[in-house]
Amino acid sequence: MGSGNFIGHALPASFFFGFGCFFLLLTLKRCRHLDMKRKKNENEIAFSLSFADVYLPEHNHKLLLRSGILLMICTTLGGLVEVGGGIKDGLGFFHQLAHEALYLSVFFTGAVCVLEGNKLLFENAHRYALTLTFLLQYILWNEHALMKIEPADARVHMLQAHINFVAFVMFVYSVYKPKSIFAYVASWAVMTLNGMWMFTAGLTTCCVDIMAHTVGAVLVLEVLLLVSVCTLCTACFLDPPVSHRHTATCTDMEMKYLSIKGEENDLDDIEVTATTIGC
């Protein structure tokens, strides 16, 4: 059986899983929205803007602001649970310092989202913050795994560290290539996987006994489940890519004729028109 308690794992797991799923579903909604716009205007425009052109980096300041506030509330709640547990057991305020540091690193990301949402920081700052957060979490989980004695428990926590390192790499790449839809989707997918595996770690403390040689297999099955769901949603809800013969490439000079109609912070309701013939 794993170490710790179910609540200590399930609470942060719900945060990561919830935020990851929210942004994956938001991405699906936005892609669907663009498909509908293309169908509506297919006889009016010579080309269609891609997801990256419209939504990357994130320009919806209301979304960033609200996400940051919610993230700060969630991490504060989690931190108070950890502090309260240590005090209740008579072990002191900093008994779960590693867990408290984990919540604090995510709280930092929430604060950056709030500042960016209020236009006090540069564009895409929240993804820089997420890069740092997942690097710090990798360090915390790696150290946490090294202190485990039971082999299966150690492997569960070591894989948790590896997942956080993969998330760090994906967010680094998304910062380097802010227009990459692959990096954007993959980063939220890995965040979702982080929550799924953390919830699995919580189940090992109370309900499920995973043998050491099957720990990796369980993670592989969870990855396949997540990727399969994302693939099916793409196939079922999104139109196939537009044929190259129906699209054209715009130069920087031609793009000046592009007008984007929509409120500054409401890009989900955007209407795209093109007034150039050469584009």
C-alpha positions as CSV (number, residue, x, y, z in Angstrom):
1,M,0.0,0.0,0.0
2,G,1.1,3.5,-0.6
3,S,2.2,6.0,2.0
4,G,0.3,9.2,3.1
5,N,-3.4,9.5,2.9
6,F,-6.1,9.7,0.2
7,I,-7.1,13.3,0.8
8,G,-3.5,14.5,0.6
9,H,-3.3,13.1,-2.9
10,A,-6.8,13.5,-4.2
11,L,-7.2,17.2,-3.4
12,P,-4.2,18.4,-5.6
13,A,-5.1,15.7,-8.1
14,S,-8.6,17.3,-8.5
15,F,-7.0,20.7,-9.1
16,F,-4.6,19.5,-11.8
17,F,-7.2,17.2,-13.5
18,G,-9.9,19.9,-13.4
19,F,-7.7,22.7,-14.9
20,G,-6.2,20.4,-17.5
21,C,-9.6,19.1,-18.6
22,F,-11.1,22.6,-18.7
23,F,-8.4,23.9,-21.1
24,L,-8.6,20.8,-23.2
25,L,-12.4,21.2,-23.5
26,L,-12.0,24.9,-24.1
27,T,-9.6,24.1,-27.0
28,L,-12.1,21.7,-28.5
29,K,-14.8,24.4,-28.2
30,R,-12.7,27.0,-29.8
31,C,-11.7,24.7,-32.7
32,R,-15.3,23.8,-33.2
33,H,-16.1,27.5,-33.2
34,L,-13.6,28.1,-36.0
35,D,-15.0,25.3,-38.0
36,M,-18.5,26.8,-37.8
37,K,-17.1,30.2,-38.9
38,R,-15.3,28.7,-41.9
39,K,-18.6,27.0,-43.0
40,K,-20.5,30.2,-42.6
41,N,-18.0,32.3,-44.5
42,E,-16.7,29.7,-47.0
43,N,-18.0,31.7,-50.0
44,E,-16.9,35.0,-48.6
45,I,-13.3,34.6,-47.8
46,A,-10.3,33.2,-49.6
47,F,-8.7,31.7,-46.6
48,S,-9.3,30.7,-43.0
49,L,-7.3,31.6,-39.9
50,S,-5.9,28.7,-37.9
51,F,-6.4,28.1,-34.2
52,A,-2.9,29.5,-33.5
53,D,-3.6,32.7,-35.5
54,V,-6.6,33.5,-33.3
55,Y,-5.9,32.0,-29.9
56,L,-2.2,31.6,-29.4
57,P,-0.7,33.0,-27.3
58,E,-3.8,33.4,-25.0
59,H,-5.3,36.9,-25.4
60,N,-8.4,36.4,-23.3
61,H,-7.5,38.5,-20.2
62,K,-10.8,37.7,-18.4
63,L,-10.1,34.0,-18.7
64,L,-6.6,34.4,-17.3
65,L,-7.8,36.6,-14.5
66,R,-10.5,34.2,-13.4
67,S,-8.3,31.2,-13.8
68,G,-5.6,32.8,-11.7
69,I,-8.0,33.8,-8.9
70,L,-9.5,30.2,-8.8
71,L,-6.0,28.7,-8.8
72,M,-5.0,30.9,-5.9
73,I,-8.1,29.9,-3.9
74,C,-7.6,26.2,-4.6
75,T,-3.9,26.2,-3.6
76,T,-4.6,28.2,-0.5
77,L,-7.3,25.7,0.5
78,G,-4.9,22.8,-0.1
79,G,-2.1,24.5,1.8
80,L,-4.4,25.1,4.8
81,V,-5.4,21.4,4.7
82,E,-1.7,20.3,4.9
83,V,-0.9,22.8,7.7
84,G,-4.0,21.9,9.6
85,G,-3.2,18.2,9.4
86,G,0.3,18.8,10.8
87,I,-1.0,20.9,13.7
88,K,-3.8,18.5,14.5
89,D,-1.3,15.6,14.7
90,G,1.0,17.7,16.9
91,L,3.8,17.6,14.4
92,G,4.0,21.3,13.8
93,F,3.2,23.9,11.1
94,F,5.9,22.7,8.6
95,H,5.5,18.9,9.0
96,Q,4.3,18.6,5.4
97,L,6.7,21.2,4.0
98,A,7.1,19.4,0.7
99,H,3.4,19.5,0.1
100,E,3.1,23.1,1.2
101,A,5.9,24.0,-1.2
102,L,4.1,22.2,-4.0
103,Y,0.9,24.3,-3.4
104,L,3.0,27.5,-3.1
105,S,4.6,26.9,-6.5
106,V,1.2,26.5,-8.1
107,F,0.0,29.6,-6.1
108,F,2.8,31.5,-7.8
109,T,1.4,30.5,-11.2
110,G,-2.1,31.7,-10.2
111,A,-0.6,35.1,-9.1
112,V,1.1,35.5,-12.5
113,C,-2.2,34.7,-14.2
114,V,-3.9,37.4,-12.2
115,L,-1.2,40.0,-13.1
116,E,-1.2,39.0,-16.8
117,G,-5.0,39.1,-16.7
118,N,-4.8,42.7,-15.4
119,K,-2.3,43.5,-18.2
120,L,0.5,44.1,-15.7
121,L,2.8,41.4,-17.2
122,F,3.9,40.6,-20.7
123,E,2.0,38.3,-23.0
124,N,2.2,34.5,-22.3
125,A,3.7,35.1,-18.9
126,H,1.5,32.5,-17.3
127,R,3.1,29.8,-19.4
128,Y,6.6,30.9,-18.3
129,A,5.2,30.5,-14.7
130,L,3.9,27.1,-15.5
131,T,7.3,26.1,-16.8
132,L,8.9,27.0,-13.5
133,T,6.1,25.4,-11.5
134,F,6.5,22.0,-13.1
135,L,10.3,22.1,-12.8
136,L,9.9,22.8,-9.1
137,Q,7.3,20.1,-8.8
138,Y,9.7,17.6,-10.5
139,I,12.3,18.4,-7.9
140,L,9.8,18.0,-5.0
141,W,8.4,14.7,-6.3
142,N,11.8,13.3,-7.1
143,E,13.0,13.9,-3.6
144,H,9.8,12.6,-2.2
145,A,10.2,9.3,-4.2
146,L,13.8,8.9,-3.0
147,M,12.7,8.7,0.7
148,K,10.2,5.9,0.0
149,I,11.1,2.4,1.3
150,E,8.4,0.2,-0.3
151,P,9.4,-0.5,-4.0
152,A,5.9,0.0,-5.5
153,D,5.3,3.2,-3.5
154,A,8.7,4.5,-4.6
155,R,8.0,3.8,-8.3
156,V,4.6,5.5,-8.1
157,H,6.1,8.7,-6.8
158,M,9.1,8.5,-9.2
159,L,6.7,8.3,-12.1
160,Q,4.9,11.3,-10.7
161,A,8.2,13.1,-10.9
162,H,8.7,12.0,-14.5
163,I,5.3,13.2,-15.5
164,N,6.0,16.6,-14.0
165,F,9.3,16.7,-15.9
166,V,7.5,15.9,-19.2
167,A,5.1,18.8,-18.4
168,F,8.1,21.1,-17.8
169,V,9.5,20.1,-21.2
170,M,6.2,20.7,-22.9
171,F,5.7,24.1,-21.4
172,V,9.3,25.1,-22.2
173,Y,8.6,24.1,-25.8
174,S,5.3,26.0,-25.8
175,V,7.1,29.1,-24.6
176,Y,9.7,28.6,-27.3
177,K,7.0,28.0,-30.0
178,P,4.0,30.0,-28.7
179,K,2.1,29.3,-32.0
180,S,2.5,25.5,-31.7
181,I,-0.9,23.9,-31.3
182,F,0.8,20.6,-30.5
183,A,2.7,22.1,-27.6
184,Y,-0.5,23.9,-26.4
185,V,-2.7,20.8,-26.4
186,A,0.1,18.4,-25.2
187,S,0.9,20.7,-22.2
188,W,-2.7,20.6,-20.9
189,A,-2.9,16.9,-21.6
190,V,0.1,16.2,-19.5
191,M,-1.3,18.4,-16.7
192,T,-4.5,16.3,-16.9
193,L,-2.3,13.1,-16.7
194,N,-0.5,14.6,-13.7
195,G,-3.9,14.8,-11.9
196,M,-4.9,11.3,-13.0
197,W,-1.7,9.7,-11.7
198,M,-1.8,11.7,-8.5
199,F,-5.3,10.3,-7.9
200,T,-4.0,6.8,-8.6
201,A,-1.3,7.4,-5.9
202,G,-4.0,8.4,-3.5
203,L,-6.0,5.2,-4.2
204,T,-2.9,3.1,-3.3
205,T,-3.1,4.5,0.2
206,C,-6.5,3.2,0.9
207,C,-8.1,1.0,-1.7
208,V,-5.7,-0.4,-4.3
209,D,-2.6,-2.4,-3.9
210,I,-0.4,-2.1,-7.0
211,M,2.5,-4.5,-7.3
212,A,5.9,-3.1,-8.1
213,H,6.2,-4.7,-11.5
214,T,2.8,-3.4,-12.7
215,V,3.2,0.2,-11.7
216,G,4.5,1.2,-15.2
217,A,1.7,-0.8,-16.9
218,V,-0.9,1.1,-15.0
219,L,0.6,4.4,-16.1
220,V,0.8,3.3,-19.7
221,L,-2.9,2.3,-19.6
222,E,-3.8,5.8,-18.2
223,V,-1.8,7.5,-20.9
224,L,-3.5,5.4,-23.6
225,L,-6.9,6.2,-22.1
226,L,-6.3,10.0,-22.1
227,V,-4.8,10.0,-25.6
228,S,-7.7,7.9,-26.9
229,V,-10.3,10.2,-25.5
230,C,-8.5,13.3,-27.0
231,T,-8.3,11.5,-30.4
232,L,-11.9,10.4,-30.4
233,C,-13.1,14.0,-29.5
234,T,-11.0,15.4,-32.4
235,A,-12.4,12.8,-34.8
236,C,-16.0,13.1,-33.7
237,F,-16.4,16.8,-33.1
238,L,-14.0,18.6,-35.5
239,D,-14.1,18.8,-39.2
240,P,-11.2,17.3,-41.2
241,P,-8.5,19.7,-42.2
242,V,-9.3,21.9,-45.2
243,S,-7.7,20.8,-48.4
244,H,-4.7,22.8,-49.5
245,R,-6.4,23.6,-52.8
246,H,-9.0,25.7,-50.9
247,T,-6.5,27.7,-48.9
248,A,-3.8,30.2,-49.6
249,T,-0.8,31.7,-47.8
250,C,-0.8,35.3,-46.9
251,T,2.3,37.5,-46.8
252,D,2.9,40.0,-44.0
253,M,1.9,42.8,-46.4
254,E,-1.4,41.1,-47.4
255,M,-2.3,40.4,-43.7
256,K,-2.7,44.1,-43.1
257,Y,-6.0,43.9,-45.0
258,L,-7.3,41.3,-42.5
259,S,-9.9,42.7,-40.1
260,I,-10.8,40.8,-36.9
261,K,-14.1,41.9,-35.4
262,G,-14.7,41.1,-31.8
263,E,-14.4,42.4,-28.3
264,E,-10.9,42.7,-26.9
265,N,-11.4,40.1,-24.2
266,D,-14.0,37.9,-25.9
267,L,-12.2,36.0,-28.6
268,D,-14.5,33.0,-28.4
269,D,-17.1,35.1,-30.3
270,I,-14.7,36.4,-33.0
271,E,-15.7,36.9,-36.6
272,V,-13.1,36.8,-39.2
273,T,-13.3,38.5,-42.6
274,A,-10.7,39.1,-45.3
275,T,-10.9,42.0,-47.7
276,T,-7.9,41.2,-49.9
277,I,-8.0,39.4,-53.2
278,G,-4.4,38.4,-53.4
279,C,-4.6,36.5,-50.0
